[in-house]
Amino acid sequence: MTIKNILAKMVTRKNPDDALAGAKEGGLEKTLGVWDLIILGVGAIIGSGIFAVVGTAAAAEGTGAGPALMVSMVIAAIACIFSALCYSEFSTMIPVAGGAYTYTFATLGECMAWLIGWVLMLEYAIGFIAVACAWTNHFMQFIKGFSNILPAWFVNPPHWLISDYRSAAHYYQAHGMDPSSVIPHIAGIPVSINLPAIIMIILMTAILVKGTKDSAKMAGIMVFVKLAVIALFVIAGAFYVRPENWTPFAPNGFEGVFMGAFIIFFAYIGFDALATAAEECKNPQKDLPIGIIGSLIITTVVYVLVALVLTGLQPTSGVAIPEGLLKAPMAFTMSVVGQDWIAGLISIGSLAGLTSVLLVLQMAATRVLFAMSRDHFLPKVFQKIHKKFNTPHILTITVGLVGIIGSLFLDLDVAASLCNFGTFTSFIIVCVAILILRKIDPDRERPFKVPFCPWFPLLGIICCGGLMVYSMVVAKGETAVLSSLLFIVWIIMGALIYAGYGYRKNREAEKVEVVEDEQITTNI
């Protein structure tokens, strides 16, 4: 085959009608309504960002936004809203599993579809790991409040039992201990496992195998709990706000505001996960835009209120930044003002919030992989649907295993930055894809249209691309540099896997389809 033919195959687009037909033949059960979608969206977005990353975005030394974090949040929300509109148009036009991966296949062709699917794995699977790590941090903070009741070995377990190896090694070094002498070894290999995260991943996997509707019900309960404790934090904390803490408003200038927007962007990841569940919606043309945009608006309002109170309670510049502000900021600040009972309730809400995020991110990852397996990029076994529960159980278990393995090597900060890079890339591609499909297929029915096209998609590209490039240019510290390098390595790995496996499997599938067509013609 000539290079010209190979390139032609790589840019072959999948007709949206074929994707819709494939969904009808072996589709997932339609169980989700508009409120289910809003609950899943809010459940996915309000989680580790507002309960954990918000402290780093506000108070990180040299790059923190300070009280200007509320501006950072608005900038991140604006970058999201243009992409959210593009997702809404696509999800109503092609309501099948896969989200951005499916949309890319319909516009940019096979090769780019594989790469965006690979990037989505970075967003959802690595984000899943990041949230699992954050869950452990909050769980350990929560049980410390019962130190007089629970056994000491449970409240203060060895650090190598509650974190990845890199974090455990840093912890022991910071406390004057040699990691190699403290962390146990098996066959010369250090053993450090994040046990609470692993247990939660196993539990979420079991719930998702059972069914999407049950998952939505569980997410609904947790969304109510975490919104209640956030409301408690905002209302109670408002009485202890000291306006002098809002000065200086932006201690690190525009650099701090934009880096804050990049860091806090992790708190907005989740609304795009709704598009991956389009195939399971009862009325996707009407409900998906409401679910996507509605959940984004609700969470933005909540975030700004939290940032306003948080930075009013605790100075974020000119003083030594306490560790509690970086790991569990809302609970920590309420403890500082003497409201320990509220801090305890916030810890419960944070655990509920993080659990709902785990649920939605794992579901999104499995739906993307499910769509990719139908397109021959992954082994056919991943297309299997559970006979009783009607869920992709093999894929769900596989993603759970990936999460368990990843929790052994990645810490929260690195995983969150990697997740951001994946999200920015997928948002940019979706905005580009809208412009392309408007050009090559202008007559296709669009139940929802992005307003002011092409300007809104272009603004989405500029906002997301600008934040991603800016973060790479001004990246400081080991975590920032490591996450940038890992993102580049991830893209290269994806290209190699496509060249060695995905391209070949698609050509084999084409030959099978040709034979089947010839047999049908002969029989006729």
C-alpha positions in Angstrom: 0.0 0.0 0.0 1.4 3.4 -1.0 1.9 6.3 1.5 -0.9 8.2 -0.2 -3.3 5.3 0.4 -2.2 5.0 4.0 -2.7 8.7 4.6 -6.1 8.5 3.0 -7.2 5.7 5.3 -5.9 7.6 8.3 -8.2 10.6 7.6 -11.3 8.4 6.7 -14.3 9.8 8.5 -17.1 7.7 10.1 -20.5 8.7 8.8 -22.6 9.8 11.8 -25.5 7.7 10.5 -23.3 4.6 10.8 -22.5 5.5 14.4 -26.2 5.9 15.1 -27.0 2.6 13.4 -24.3 0.8 15.4 -25.7 2.1 18.7 -29.2 0.8 17.8 -27.8 -2.7 17.0 -25.8 -3.2 20.2 -26.6 -0.1 22.3 -26.8 0.5 26.0 -30.1 0.7 27.9 -31.7 4.2 27.9 -32.4 5.0 31.6 -31.3 8.7 32.1 -33.6 11.7 32.2 -32.8 15.4 32.5 -32.5 15.4 36.3 -30.3 12.3 36.2 -28.0 14.2 33.8 -27.8 17.4 36.0 -27.2 15.3 39.1 -24.4 13.3 37.3 -23.0 16.6 35.9 -22.9 18.4 39.3 -21.7 15.1 40.9 -18.8 14.9 38.5 -17.8 18.6 38.7 -18.1 19.4 42.4 -15.5 17.2 43.9 -11.8 17.1 44.3 -11.4 20.6 42.8 -13.5 22.5 45.3 -12.5 20.2 48.2 -8.8 19.9 47.6 -7.2 21.7 44.6 -8.9 25.0 45.5 -6.3 25.5 48.3 -3.4 25.0 46.0 -4.8 27.4 43.4 -5.3 30.1 46.0 -2.1 29.7 48.1 0.6 28.0 46.1 3.9 29.8 46.7 4.9 32.0 43.8 1.9 31.1 41.6 -1.2 31.2 43.8 -4.1 33.5 42.8 -4.9 34.6 46.3 -8.3 36.3 46.7 -8.3 36.7 42.9 -9.1 33.0 42.8 -12.7 34.0 42.1 -11.5 35.7 38.9 -9.6 32.5 38.0 -12.7 30.5 38.5 -14.7 32.8 36.1 -11.9 32.6 33.5 -11.9 28.8 33.7 -15.7 28.7 33.5 -15.6 31.0 30.4 -13.1 28.6 28.8 -15.5 25.8 29.5 -18.7 27.4 28.4 -17.7 27.7 24.7 -16.7 24.0 24.7 -19.9 23.1 26.6 -22.0 24.6 23.8 -20.0 22.6 21.2 -20.5 19.4 23.2 -24.2 20.2 23.4 -24.5 20.5 19.6 -22.7 17.2 19.0 -24.4 15.2 21.7 -27.8 16.1 20.3 -26.8 15.4 16.7 -24.9 12.1 17.4 -26.3 10.8 20.7 -24.1 7.7 21.0 -21.4 6.6 23.5 -17.9 8.0 23.1 -18.3 11.7 23.5 -15.4 13.7 21.9 -14.0 10.5 20.4 -17.1 9.8 18.4 -17.3 13.5 17.3 -13.7 13.5 16.1 -14.2 10.3 14.1 -17.1 12.0 12.2 -15.0 15.1 11.4 -11.2 14.6 11.5 -11.0 10.9 10.6 -9.6 7.7 12.0 -6.2 8.6 13.2 -7.3 11.8 15.1 -10.2 9.8 16.5 -7.8 7.3 18.1 -5.6 10.1 19.4 -8.5 12.0 21.0 -9.8 8.7 22.5 -6.3 8.2 23.9 -6.3 11.7 25.3 -9.8 11.1 26.8 -8.3 8.2 28.7 -5.7 10.7 30.1 -8.6 12.9 31.2 -10.9 10.3 32.7 -8.7 7.5 33.8 -5.9 9.7 35.2 -8.5 12.1 36.6 -10.1 9.0 38.2 -6.8 8.2 39.9 -6.4 11.8 41.0 -9.8 11.8 42.7 -9.1 8.5 44.4 -5.9 9.9 45.8 -7.8 13.0 47.1 -10.4 10.7 48.6 -7.7 9.1 50.7 -6.4 12.5 51.9 -9.9 13.5 53.1 -10.6 10.2 54.6 -7.5 10.3 56.7 -8.3 13.9 57.7 -11.8 12.8 58.7 -10.8 9.8 60.9 -8.3 11.9 62.8 -11.3 13.5 64.4 -12.0 10.2 66.1 -8.4 9.7 67.5 -9.8 9.3 71.0 -12.2 6.5 69.9 -10.5 4.6 67.1 -7.3 2.5 67.5 -4.1 4.4 66.9 -2.9 2.0 64.2 -6.1 2.9 62.2 -5.9 6.7 62.7 -2.2 6.9 62.0 -1.3 4.0 59.7 2.2 3.8 58.1 2.4 6.3 55.3 3.3 3.6 52.8 -0.2 2.2 53.3 -2.0 5.4 52.3 -0.1 6.9 49.4 1.9 6.2 46.3 5.7 5.5 46.5 6.7 9.0 45.4 4.6 10.7 48.0 5.6 8.2 50.7 9.3 8.8 50.0 8.9 12.6 50.1 7.0 12.3 53.4 9.7 10.2 55.1 12.5 12.4 53.8 10.8 15.5 55.1 10.6 13.8 58.5 14.3 12.9 58.5 13.9 9.2 57.7 15.4 7.0 55.0 12.6 5.8 52.7 14.4 2.6 51.8 14.6 1.6 55.5 11.0 2.4 56.3 9.1 1.3 53.2 8.9 -2.6 53.0 10.4 -4.4 50.0 9.4 -7.5 48.1 12.1 -9.1 45.9 13.9 -5.8 46.1 10.9 -3.7 45.0 9.5 -1.1 47.4 5.9 -1.7 48.3 3.8 1.4 48.8 0.0 1.2 48.3 -2.8 3.6 48.6 -5.1 1.2 50.4 -8.2 3.5 51.0 -8.2 4.5 47.3 -8.0 0.9 46.1 -10.9 -0.1 48.3 -13.0 2.8 46.9 -12.1 2.0 43.3 -13.3 -1.6 43.9 -16.5 -0.4 45.4 -17.2 2.0 42.5 -16.5 -0.7 40.0 -19.0 -3.0 41.6 -21.7 -0.3 41.6 -21.1 0.6 37.9 -21.2 -3.1 36.9 -24.7 -3.3 38.5 -26.2 -0.5 36.4 -26.2 3.2 35.3 -29.6 4.0 36.8 -28.5 2.8 40.3 -25.3 4.8 39.9 -27.3 7.9 39.1 -29.4 7.4 42.3 -26.3 7.0 44.4 -24.8 10.1 42.8 -28.0 12.0 43.6 -27.7 11.2 47.3 -24.1 12.3 47.4 -24.7 15.5 45.4 -27.4 16.5 48.0 -25.0 15.9 50.9 -22.1 17.8 49.4 -24.2 20.8 48.3 -25.7 20.9 51.8 -22.2 21.1 53.5 -20.9 23.6 51.0 -24.0 25.8 51.8 -23.2 25.4 55.5 -19.6 26.4 54.8 -20.6 29.5 52.9 -23.3 30.6 55.3 -21.4 29.9 58.6 -18.1 31.1 57.2 -19.5 34.4 56.1 -19.8 35.5 59.8 -16.0 34.9 60.3 -14.7 36.6 57.1 -12.1 39.3 57.6 -12.0 41.7 54.6 -8.3 42.5 55.3 -7.6 39.0 54.1 -8.7 40.0 50.6 -5.7 42.4 50.4 -3.6 42.1 48.3 -6.3 40.9 45.9 -3.9 39.3 43.4 -0.5 38.8 45.2 1.1 37.2 42.1 -0.5 39.5 39.5 -1.8 38.2 36.2 0.6 35.2 36.4 -1.1 34.0 39.6 -4.6 34.6 38.2 -4.0 32.6 35.0 -2.1 29.8 36.8 -4.9 29.7 39.3 -7.3 29.3 36.3 -5.2 26.4 35.0 -5.1 24.7 38.4 -8.7 25.2 39.2 -9.7 24.0 35.7 -9.5 20.5 37.2 -12.5 21.5 39.3 -14.6 21.9 36.2 -13.8 18.5 34.6 -16.9 16.4 34.5 -19.6 18.2 32.4 -18.1 16.7 29.2 -18.5 13.3 30.8 -22.2 13.6 30.2 -21.7 13.5 26.5 -20.2 10.0 26.8 -23.5 8.8 28.3 -25.6 10.2 25.4 -26.5 6.7 24.3 -28.2 6.0 27.7 -30.4 9.1 27.6 -34.1 8.8 27.1 -34.4 12.1 25.2 -30.8 13.3 24.4 -31.9 16.0 21.9 -33.6 18.0 24.7 -32.0 16.8 27.9 -28.3 16.8 27.2 -27.9 20.5 26.5 -29.8 21.3 29.7 -27.7 18.8 31.7 -24.4 20.0 30.3 -24.9 23.8 30.5 -27.1 23.6 33.6 -24.5 21.7 35.7 -21.7 24.1 34.5 -23.7 27.2 35.6 -24.7 25.7 39.0 -21.1 24.7 39.8 -19.6 28.1 38.8 -21.9 30.0 41.2 -21.0 27.5 44.0 -17.3 27.8 43.3 -17.2 31.6 43.3 -19.1 31.7 46.7 -16.7 29.2 48.2 -13.6 31.1 46.9 -15.0 34.4 48.4 -15.5 32.9 51.9 -12.3 30.7 51.8 -9.9 33.6 51.0 -11.8 35.8 53.5 -11.2 33.3 56.3 -7.5 32.4 55.7 -4.7 34.7 54.5 -3.2 33.3 51.2 -0.1 35.4 50.9 2.6 36.9 53.1 2.4 34.1 55.6 3.6 30.5 55.9 1.0 28.4 54.1 -0.3 25.6 56.4 -0.4 22.1 55.0 -4.1 21.8 55.9 -5.1 24.6 53.5 -3.5 22.7 50.6 -5.0 19.3 51.4 -8.4 20.0 52.9 -9.0 23.8 52.7 -12.6 24.1 53.6 -12.5 21.8 56.7 -9.1 23.4 57.7 -10.4 27.0 57.6 -13.5 26.2 59.7 -11.2 24.5 62.3 -9.1 27.7 62.4 -12.1 29.8 63.4 -13.0 27.3 66.1 -16.0 25.6 64.3 -14.7 22.0 64.5 -18.2 20.5 64.2 -18.7 22.3 60.9 -15.3 21.1 59.8 -16.4 17.5 60.6 -19.5 17.9 58.5 -17.5 19.3 55.6 -15.2 16.3 55.8 -18.2 14.1 55.3 -19.5 16.2 52.4 -16.1 16.1 50.8 -16.0 12.3 51.0 -19.5 12.2 49.4 -18.4 14.7 46.7 -15.3 12.8 45.8 -17.1 9.5 45.7 -19.7 10.9 43.2 -16.8 12.2 41.0 -15.2 8.7 41.1 -18.4 7.2 39.9 -18.9 9.5 36.9 -15.3 9.6 35.7 -15.1 5.8 35.7 -18.4 5.6 33.9 -17.1 8.1 31.3 -13.9 6.2 30.7 -15.7 2.9 30.1 -18.1 4.6 27.6 -15.3 6.0 25.5 -13.5 2.6 25.5 -16.8 1.0 24.6 -17.1 3.2 21.5 -13.5 2.6 20.5 -13.9 -1.2 20.7 -16.9 -1.0 18.3 -14.6 0.8 15.9 -12.0 -2.0 16.0 -9.4 0.1 18.0 -9.7 -2.3 20.9 -10.3 -6.1 21.2 -13.9 -7.2 20.5 -14.2 -8.7 24.0 -14.7 -5.1 25.4 -18.0 -4.8 23.5 -19.7 -7.4 25.7 -22.7 -6.3 27.6 -23.7 -8.0 30.9 -26.8 -10.1 30.3 -28.5 -9.1 33.5 -27.3 -5.5 34.1 -26.9 -4.3 30.5 -23.6 -2.6 31.3 -20.1 -3.0 29.7 -18.9 -5.0 32.7 -15.5 -6.2 31.3 -14.5 -2.6 30.4 -15.7 -1.3 33.8 -13.6 -3.9 35.6 -10.6 -3.1 33.3 -10.8 0.6 34.1 -11.0 -0.2 37.8 -7.8 -2.3 37.5 -6.1 0.6 35.7 -7.1 2.9 38.5 -5.7 0.6 41.1 -2.4 0.3 39.3 -2.2 4.0 38.7 -2.8 4.8 42.4 0.5 3.0 43.1 2.6 5.5 41.0 0.8 8.9 40.7 0.1 11.4 43.3 -2.7 14.0 43.3 -0.9 17.0 42.0 0.8 15.2 39.0 -2.4 13.3 38.1 -4.5 16.6 38.3 -2.1 18.4 36.0 -2.0 15.5 33.5 -5.8 15.4 33.6 -6.0 19.1 32.8 -3.8 18.7 29.7 -6.0 15.9 28.5 -9.2 18.0 29.0 -7.8 21.1 27.3 -6.8 19.0 24.3 -10.2 17.3 24.0 -12.1 20.6 24.4 -10.0 22.2 21.6 -10.6 19.2 19.3 -14.4 19.4 19.9 -14.5 23.1 19.0 -12.5 22.4 15.8 -14.8 19.5 14.9 -17.9 21.7 15.2 -16.4 24.1 12.6 -15.5 21.2 10.3 -18.9 19.5 10.4 -20.7 22.8 9.8 -18.7 23.0 6.6 -18.8 19.4 5.3 -22.3 18.5 6.5 -24.3 21.7 6.8 -27.7 20.0 6.1 -27.6 17.6 9.0 -30.3 18.1 11.5 -29.1 19.9 14.6 -31.6 19.9 17.5 -29.2 22.3 19.3 -26.9 24.8 17.6 -23.9 26.7 19.0 -24.8 30.3 18.8 -22.6 32.9 17.0 -20.7 30.2 15.1 -17.8 30.3 14.2 -16.9 32.9 16.8 -17.9 30.8 19.9 -16.0 27.7 18.8 -13.0 29.9 17.9 -13.1 31.5 21.4 -13.2 28.1 22.9 -10.0 27.1 21.0 -8.3 30.3 22.0 -9.2 30.1 25.7 -8.4 26.5 26.2 -5.2 26.6 24.1 -4.0 29.8 25.7 -4.4 28.4 29.2 -2.6 25.1 28.3 0.3 26.8 26.5 0.6 29.5 29.3 0.8 26.8 32.0 3.6 25.0 30.1 5.6 28.2 29.5 5.5 29.4 33.2 5.6 25.9 34.7 7.6 25.8 37.9 8.6 23.0 40.2 9.0 19.3 39.9 5.3 18.5 39.6 4.7 21.0 36.8 7.7 19.9 34.7 6.9 16.2 35.3 3.3 16.5 34.2 4.2 18.4 31.0 6.8 15.7 30.1 4.4 12.9 30.9 1.7 14.5 28.6 4.1 14.5 25.7 5.1 10.9 26.4 1.4 9.9 26.5 0.8 11.4 23.1 3.8 9.7 21.6 2.7 6.4 23.1 -0.8 6.8 21.6 0.6 7.4 18.1 2.8 4.3 18.4 -0.1 2.1 19.5 -2.3 3.3 16.6 0.5 2.6 14.1 1.2 -0.8 15.5 -2.3 -2.0 16.4 -5.3 0.3 15.6 -4.5 0.9 12.0 -3.9 -2.8 11.3 -7.1 -3.9 13.0 -9.2 -1.4 11.1 -7.8 -2.6 7.8 -8.6 -6.2 8.8 -12.2 -5.1 9.6 -12.5 -3.5 6.2 -11.6 -6.7 4.5 -14.2 -8.6 6.5 -16.8 -6.1 5.6 -15.9 -6.4 1.9 -16.3 -10.2 2.0 -19.7 -9.9 3.8 -20.9 -7.4 1.2 -19.8 -9.8 -1.6 -21.6 -12.7 0.0 -24.8 -10.7 0.3 -24.6 -9.6 -3.3 -24.1 -13.3 -4.4 -27.1 -14.5 -2.4 -29.2 -11.8 -4.0 
